[in-house]
């Protein structure tokens, strides 16, 4: 019998069960086990294994016919399924008790809004059971009113919170938070106001999801949420192909389903690393944890209205990101002004995402640890080194850059890195109308009115080396900063020459062979 290269749903479920029985097994070892167990022609990729593990609940909800199939039965109405699941998650965030009949009635309402017509499901008990299993929703119970916390409540609860944190090492305490970013916002009050008010039309806003641990030793890959699956700047590639963790919907907002995917991915990463960690979260509408089968991540939700005081991301980490991002942006605007470009603030989404990724990587472990310390949550010192001078230096650079630009009503640095609207769009509760819009845009391929930066023609190896040589010749090695730049430029020269040498060797080899 010829070995197969594909897996049936039953085999995928067995992979999930094998992982559950062996929590510490690595995904690579799990892939090798699957190849031997099911006599596959090749080892499944890590991406395949990760995708299978994330869909365990779906496989467990399948009947015998579906399990023997090698294709997962597609949801008949994915838009309805998506919008209803996000609505349920928002209700859970508000601690609203949901009976089955209420979910079915809401589904009928959404079906009318989506104009399903004759395609409308029956919304039977069987349909409801499969919907709940598919998304991991269990029987709903009322937990009473959530209420809001004030500063007195923080003082009362702080000893309990600190006691909880004491049971984890600093490297195993994480915080995650979202922030919006108007990625091409001009540092001009008049222009910026016009851009912010028109952001729904020009789609120049992204949502970023950041997470890091308390000693700053681990910054997780940021999740970026945009308006389109493949904006024009992506050149028909996916976010993953371009090296980003990227999701999209019509509003570029965090939703309950995206959050659950992110959290399950984090849990899988911690399983693979054989770590048990604590994740600190605010109680945003999308942060619904209940019913998720987490094994290695324990979630602690801050009381309402307290995050600006005790959440590390709000204590300076997100601000550090925005300072560095705006430095990239203003430096580019100065370059474009010197080149007499018509729109000096023009930035396409891909360039903005590259700047953001470089910016996140640039934030030091000291900066992150210092922000955790300033929350007052820790009895232990996370770092004794203060990094305020580093942030002040960047603010001074931003001030200088703003002064160099042709601006009629310049913003202050504080206004530039802390526009109130950026935070609002990351944490708003989503209305039924917007849930419909979010669901209806899942298959969007391109952003109709997205702008793409002017592309420079590709440079030859000789041209690259000549440019670097000119830069090196300009440097004054009596200046310490120039010495650092000299080393960096020489390293780049070496990389270019190495790549060129390898390519020449390959070309010579194939010429001899053929």
Secondary structure, DSSP 4 states (H G I P E B T S, - for coil): -PPBSS--HHHHHHHHHHHHHSTT--HHHHHHHHHHHTTBSSPPPHHHHHHHHHTHHHHHT--HHHHH-SSPPPPTTHHHHHHHHHHHHHHHHTT----HHHHHHHHHHHHHHTT-GGG-----HHHHHHHHHHHT--------------HHHHHHHHHHHHHHHHTS-GGGEEEEEEEEEETT--SBHHHHHHHHHTHHHH--EEEEEEEEETTSS-BPPPEEEES-TT-GGGTT--TTTTT-EEEE-TT----HHHHHHHHHHHHHHHHHTT--EEEEE---TT---TT---SSEEEEEPPTT-HHHH-GGGGTHHHHHHHHHHHHHHHHHHHHHHTT-S-TT---HHHHHHHHHHHHHHS-HHHHHHHHHTTT--SS-S-S---HHHHHHHHHHHHHHHHHS--SSBPPHHHHH--HHHHHHHHPPPPHHHHHHHHHTTT--S-TT---PPPPPPPPHHHHHHHHHHHHHH--TTSHHHHHHHHHHHHHHHHHHHHHHHHHHHHHHHHHH-
